[in-house]
Amino acid sequence: MSQSRISYLEKHAAEINVGQLLRVCAVLGLELTIGTRGKAKAAAAPGEDW
């Protein structure tokens, strides 16, 4: 994925779809985890608001 494509997606985040998000995560070596809001909140660091 090119830097220009990543920049475009950053500037137009509302246009990104799940496939594109997963590809960006793969390129950056990230793992995407999805959970219920209650569990995500419990896992957040103190003072961190998601």
C-alpha positions as CSV (number, residue, x, y, z in Angstrom):
1,M,0.0,0.0,0.0
2,S,1.5,3.3,-1.0
3,Q,2.1,6.3,1.3
4,S,-0.3,8.4,-0.8
5,R,-3.1,5.8,-0.3
6,I,-2.5,5.8,3.4
7,S,-2.5,9.6,3.5
8,Y,-5.8,9.6,1.5
9,L,-7.4,7.2,3.9
10,E,-6.3,9.3,6.9
11,K,-7.8,12.4,5.4
12,H,-11.0,10.6,4.3
13,A,-11.6,8.2,7.2
14,A,-15.3,8.1,6.6
15,E,-14.7,6.5,3.2
16,I,-12.7,3.5,4.5
17,N,-14.3,0.1,4.4
18,V,-13.5,-3.0,6.6
19,G,-11.3,-4.5,3.9
20,Q,-9.2,-1.4,3.6
21,L,-8.9,-1.1,7.4
22,L,-7.7,-4.7,7.6
23,R,-5.2,-4.1,4.8
24,V,-3.8,-1.0,6.5
25,C,-3.5,-3.0,9.8
26,A,-1.6,-5.8,7.9
27,V,0.8,-3.4,6.3
28,L,1.5,-1.8,9.6
29,G,1.9,-5.1,11.4
30,L,-1.2,-4.4,13.6
31,E,-3.8,-6.7,15.0
32,L,-7.4,-5.5,15.0
33,T,-9.5,-6.7,18.0
34,I,-13.3,-6.1,18.1
35,G,-15.2,-6.5,21.3
36,T,-18.2,-5.2,23.2
37,R,-17.9,-1.6,24.5
38,G,-18.1,-2.8,28.1
39,K,-15.1,-5.0,27.7
40,A,-13.1,-2.5,25.7
41,K,-13.7,0.1,28.4
42,A,-12.5,-2.2,31.1
43,A,-9.3,-2.9,29.1
44,A,-8.5,0.8,28.6
45,A,-5.8,2.5,30.6
46,P,-6.9,4.7,33.5
47,G,-7.8,8.2,32.2
48,E,-7.9,7.0,28.6
49,D,-11.2,7.8,26.9
50,W,-12.2,5.9,23.8
